[in-house]
Amino acid sequence: MKKSLLAIGIFGLMTLGLQADPATIIKTKCQVCHGASMEKQALGKSKIVNTLSTEKIKTDLMGYKAGKLNQYGLGATMWGQIKPLSDADIDALAKYIPTLKK
């Protein structure tokens, strides 16, 4: 029992700080459809994400993560992209993306 709790505690500490930086998340998950600065409409359908507020971005990303949002018929694509992200990753993205507006 003690070994199990120790292993869980160590794993929990290891996962702290493994949050990806938002620029890396964009580069690996978002830029193909939304552009490097989040300046494009995904598949010509979505809003330009870098023009949205931090609150709107976070609300939408959390909706996609929960599998409940399907804007512009892009839900299935977004669900797959967002589901692996932590709430901290989503919060960091929501704060970072509006800074990319030129």
MIDOSE-1310 file (N, C-alpha, C; in nm, 2 decimals, decimal comma, always signed):
residues 102
mkks	+0,08/-0,12/+0,00/+0,00/+0,00/+0,00/+0,09/+0,13/+0,00; +0,19/+0,12/+0,09/+0,28/+0,24/+0,09/+0,35/+0,26/-0,04; +0,39/+0,15/-0,10/+0,46/+0,16/-0,23/+0,37/+0,22/-0,34; +0,24/+0,19/-0,34/+0,15/+0,24/-0,43/+0,13/+0,39/-0,41
llai	+0,11/+0,43/-0,29/+0,10/+0,57/-0,26/+0,22/+0,65/-0,30; +0,34/+0,59/-0,27/+0,46/+0,66/-0,31/+0,47/+0,67/-0,46; +0,44/+0,57/-0,53/+0,44/+0,57/-0,68/+0,35/+0,68/-0,73; +0,23/+0,68/-0,68/+0,13/+0,78/-0,72/+0,18/+0,92/-0,69
gifg	+0,24/+0,94/-0,57/+0,29/+1,07/-0,54/+0,41/+1,12/-0,63; +0,50/+1,02/-0,66/+0,61/+1,06/-0,75/+0,56/+1,09/-0,89; +0,46/+1,00/-0,94/+0,40/+1,03/-1,07/+0,34/+1,17/-1,08; +0,26/+1,20/-0,97/+0,20/+1,33/-0,96/+0,30/+1,44/-0,97
lmtl	+0,41/+1,43/-0,90/+0,51/+1,53/-0,90/+0,58/+1,54/-1,04; +0,60/+1,43/-1,11/+0,66/+1,43/-1,24/+0,57/+1,49/-1,34; +0,44/+1,48/-1,33/+0,35/+1,54/-1,42/+0,34/+1,70/-1,41; +0,37/+1,74/-1,29/+0,37/+1,89/-1,26/+0,48/+1,95/-1,35
glqa	+0,45/+2,06/-1,41/+0,55/+2,12/-1,49/+0,57/+2,06/-1,63; +0,49/+1,96/-1,67/+0,50/+1,91/-1,80/+0,40/+1,98/-1,90; +0,35/+2,09/-1,85/+0,26/+2,17/-1,94/+0,34/+2,22/-2,06; +0,29/+2,20/-2,17/+0,35/+2,24/-2,30/+0,34/+2,39/-2,31
dpat	+0,44/+2,46/-2,37/+0,43/+2,60/-2,39/+0,33/+2,62/-2,50; +0,25/+2,73/-2,49/+0,15/+2,75/-2,59/+0,20/+2,77/-2,74; +0,32/+2,82/-2,75/+0,37/+2,83/-2,89/+0,40/+2,69/-2,95; +0,44/+2,60/-2,87/+0,47/+2,46/-2,91/+0,34/+2,39/-2,94
iikt	+0,24/+2,41/-2,86/+0,10/+2,35/-2,89/+0,05/+2,40/-3,02; +0,06/+2,53/-3,04/+0,01/+2,59/-3,17/+0,09/+2,53/-3,29; +0,22/+2,52/-3,27/+0,30/+2,47/-3,38/+0,27/+2,32/-3,41; +0,24/+2,24/-3,31/+0,21/+2,10/-3,33/+0,07/+2,06/-3,35
kcqv	-0,03/+2,14/-3,31/-0,17/+2,11/-3,31/-0,25/+2,20/-3,39; -0,22/+2,33/-3,40/-0,31/+2,43/-3,45/-0,28/+2,49/-3,58; -0,15/+2,51/-3,61/-0,11/+2,60/-3,72/-0,15/+2,54/-3,86; -0,16/+2,41/-3,87/-0,20/+2,36/-4,00/-0,33/+2,42/-4,05
chga	-0,43/+2,43/-3,96/-0,56/+2,48/-4,00/-0,57/+2,63/-3,97; -0,52/+2,68/-3,86/-0,54/+2,81/-3,81/-0,42/+2,91/-3,85; -0,31/+2,86/-3,90/-0,20/+2,95/-3,93/-0,10/+2,96/-3,80; +0,02/+3,00/-3,83/+0,12/+3,01/-3,72/+0,08/+3,11/-3,62
smek	+0,02/+3,22/-3,66/-0,03/+3,32/-3,57/-0,18/+3,32/-3,54; -0,23/+3,20/-3,57/-0,38/+3,18/-3,55/-0,46/+3,29/-3,63; -0,41/+3,32/-3,75/-0,46/+3,43/-3,83/-0,56/+3,38/-3,94; -0,58/+3,25/-3,96/-0,66/+3,20/-4,07/-0,79/+3,14/-4,02
qalg	-0,89/+3,14/-4,11/-1,01/+3,06/-4,08/-0,98/+2,92/-4,11; -1,00/+2,83/-4,01/-0,98/+2,69/-4,03/-1,07/+2,64/-4,14; -1,01/+2,58/-4,25/-1,09/+2,53/-4,36/-1,18/+2,63/-4,42; -1,15/+2,76/-4,40/-1,23/+2,86/-4,46/-1,37/+2,88/-4,38
kski	-1,38/+2,82/-4,27/-1,51/+2,82/-4,20/-1,51/+2,89/-4,06; -1,41/+2,87/-3,99/-1,41/+2,92/-3,85/-1,38/+3,07/-3,84; -1,40/+3,13/-3,72/-1,36/+3,26/-3,70/-1,20/+3,27/-3,69; -1,15/+3,38/-3,71/-1,00/+3,40/-3,69/-0,97/+3,40/-3,54
vntl	-0,91/+3,30/-3,49/-0,90/+3,28/-3,35/-0,82/+3,39/-3,27; -0,72/+3,45/-3,34/-0,65/+3,55/-3,26/-0,72/+3,68/-3,25; -0,84/+3,69/-3,30/-0,93/+3,81/-3,28/-1,03/+3,79/-3,17; -1,03/+3,67/-3,11/-1,13/+3,64/-3,00/-1,07/+3,67/-2,87
stek	-1,15/+3,69/-2,77/-1,11/+3,73/-2,64/-1,05/+3,60/-2,57; -0,97/+3,62/-2,47/-0,92/+3,51/-2,39/-1,04/+3,42/-2,33; -1,14/+3,49/-2,28/-1,25/+3,42/-2,23/-1,32/+3,33/-2,33; -1,35/+3,38/-2,45/-1,41/+3,31/-2,56/-1,33/+3,19/-2,60
iktd	-1,20/+3,21/-2,62/-1,11/+3,10/-2,66/-1,11/+2,99/-2,55; -1,10/+3,03/-2,43/-1,11/+2,93/-2,32/-1,24/+2,85/-2,32; -1,35/+2,92/-2,32/-1,48/+2,86/-2,32/-1,50/+2,77/-2,44; -1,45/+2,81/-2,56/-1,47/+2,72/-2,68/-1,38/+2,60/-2,66
lmgy	-1,25/+2,62/-2,62/-1,16/+2,50/-2,61/-1,21/+2,40/-2,50; -1,26/+2,45/-2,39/-1,32/+2,36/-2,29/-1,44/+2,29/-2,35; -1,52/+2,36/-2,43/-1,64/+2,29/-2,49/-1,59/+2,18/-2,59; -1,49/+2,21/-2,66/-1,44/+2,10/-2,75/-1,38/+1,99/-2,67
kagk	-1,30/+2,02/-2,57/-1,24/+1,91/-2,48/-1,35/+1,82/-2,43; -1,46/+1,88/-2,39/-1,58/+1,80/-2,33/-1,65/+1,73/-2,44; -1,63/+1,76/-2,57/-1,70/+1,69/-2,67/-1,84/+1,75/-2,70; -1,86/+1,87/-2,65/-2,00/+1,93/-2,65/-2,01/+2,04/-2,75
lnqy	-1,90/+2,09/-2,81/-1,90/+2,20/-2,90/-1,87/+2,15/-3,04; -1,95/+2,20/-3,14/-1,93/+2,16/-3,28/-1,96/+2,28/-3,37; -1,88/+2,38/-3,36/-1,89/+2,50/-3,44/-1,85/+2,47/-3,58; -1,92/+2,52/-3,68/-1,89/+2,52/-3,82/-1,86/+2,38/-3,87
glga	-1,92/+2,28/-3,80/-1,90/+2,14/-3,84/-1,76/+2,08/-3,82; -1,68/+2,15/-3,74/-1,54/+2,11/-3,72/-1,52/+2,05/-3,58; -1,63/+2,01/-3,52/-1,62/+1,95/-3,38/-1,53/+1,83/-3,37; -1,55/+1,73/-3,46/-1,48/+1,61/-3,45/-1,33/+1,63/-3,47
tmwg	-1,29/+1,72/-3,55/-1,15/+1,76/-3,57/-1,09/+1,82/-3,44; -1,17/+1,92/-3,39/-1,13/+1,99/-3,27/-1,12/+1,90/-3,15; -1,22/+1,81/-3,14/-1,23/+1,72/-3,02/-1,10/+1,64/-3,01; -1,05/+1,59/-3,12/-0,93/+1,51/-3,13/-0,80/+1,59/-3,09
qikp	-0,80/+1,71/-3,14/-0,69/+1,80/-3,11/-0,68/+1,85/-2,97; -0,80/+1,88/-2,91/-0,80/+1,94/-2,78/-0,81/+1,84/-2,66; -0,87/+1,72/-2,68/-0,88/+1,63/-2,57/-0,76/+1,60/-2,49; -0,64/+1,58/-2,56/-0,52/+1,55/-2,48/-0,47/+1,67/-2,40
lsda	-0,51/+1,79/-2,42/-0,46/+1,90/-2,35/-0,51/+1,91/-2,21; -0,43/+1,96/-2,12/-0,47/+1,98/-1,98/-0,55/+2,11/-1,97; -0,62/+2,13/-1,86/-0,68/+2,26/-1,84/-0,58/+2,37/-1,83; -0,46/+2,34/-1,78/-0,36/+2,44/-1,77/-0,31/+2,48/-1,91
dida	-0,30/+2,38/-2,00/-0,26/+2,40/-2,14/-0,36/+2,50/-2,21; -0,49/+2,46/-2,18/-0,60/+2,54/-2,24/-0,60/+2,69/-2,19; -0,58/+2,70/-2,06/-0,57/+2,83/-2,00/-0,45/+2,91/-2,06; -0,34/+2,85/-2,08/-0,22/+2,91/-2,13/-0,24/+2,95/-2,28
laky	-0,31/+2,87/-2,36/-0,34/+2,90/-2,50/-0,43/+3,02/-2,50; -0,54/+3,02/-2,42/-0,64/+3,12/-2,42/-0,58/+3,26/-2,39; -0,48/+3,26/-2,31/-0,41/+3,39/-2,28/-0,31/+3,43/-2,39; -0,25/+3,33/-2,45/-0,14/+3,35/-2,55/-0,19/+3,39/-2,68
iptl	-0,30/+3,33/-2,73/-0,34/+3,35/-2,87/-0,38/+3,49/-2,90; -0,45/+3,56/-2,81/-0,48/+3,70/-2,85/-0,36/+3,79/-2,86; -0,24/+3,75/-2,81/-0,12/+3,83/-2,82/-0,06/+3,82/-2,96; -0,11/+3,72/-3,04/-0,06/+3,70/-3,17/-0,12/+3,79/-3,28
kk	-0,22/+3,86/-3,24/-0,29/+3,95/-3,34/-0,19/+4,06/-3,38; -0,18/+4,08/-3,51/-0,09/+4,18/-3,57/-0,17/+4,30/-3,62
